[in-house]
Amino acid sequence: MAIAPDQPEGIAKFTRDNPYPYPILADADHSVFDAYDVVSRMASLGQRPAVFVIDRDQRVTFDSIGTQQWQIPGNSAVLDELSGLTGSGTA
């Protein structure tokens, strides 16, 4: 699942043109983004890129908050973390 700082209507329009294999939820009031310190910075020309893996017990087991889009961790790093959760029976 992904969370985007937009209204539900904006998410619906975006996903019509850019289909994703997982749901994208709207965070219109930025409450989730604020809770995880993912804020807009002028130096990053908009929203800071962030990736979090949160287990079933609501613990953050992996996080990465960058200042530029190229700082998003690679898929293999995130998939390794997810694989570890699945292997431990907590995912």
Residue, then its C-alpha position, 0 to 999 in steps of 0.5 A: m500500500a502507498i499513501a500520497p499527500d492528496q485528496p481522494e479525487g486526485i489519487a483516483k485521477f492519478t491511478r486511472d492514468n498510472p495503474y499500480p498493483y497495490p492500493i494508494l490511499a489519500d492523506a489529504d490532511h497530511s496527518v500520516f506524513d506529519a506523524y512520520d516526519v515526511v514533510s515538504r522541503m523547498a530544497s527537494l522541490g516538493q515532497r520528500p521521498a520516504v519508504f516505511v515498512i510497518d509490521r502487523d504490530q505497527r512497528v517500523t522495521f525499515d525506514s528511509i527518508g530522503t531529500q531527493q527522489w533518487q534517494i529512494p531505496g532500491n526495490s531489493a532492499v525493501l523486498d528483503e525487509l518484506s521477505g524477512l517479515t514474511g519469513s518470521g510469520t509477522a507480516 
